[in-house]
């Protein structure tokens, strides 16, 4: 896993944690900085990065991207676009 992919996984894990905390959080967490970081990190990925990972990130399928980076891509269900 590249350094950028590791940073993406960290951001995705943080996003997952923040989203899961929302029902009980007061005030609600601000997710915009995490989304901005993910966009920035996605732009840093090289063209030869995994097409699946790039697809998930460009489509904002962050849970699928997290599962992919965790080596759990088989758990991803096919999306509306027909891509797994």
Long-range contacts (C-beta under 8 A, 24 or more apart in sequence): 1-69, 2-49, 4-41, 4-44, 4-45, 5-45, 5-49, 5-53, 5-69, 7-41, 8-38, 8-41, 8-42, 8-45, 8-57, 8-65, 8-69, 9-66, 9-69, 9-70, 11-37, 11-38, 11-41, 12-38, 12-62, 12-65, 12-66, 12-69, 13-66, 15-62, 16-62, 16-63, 16-66, 38-62, 52-83, 52-84, 55-83
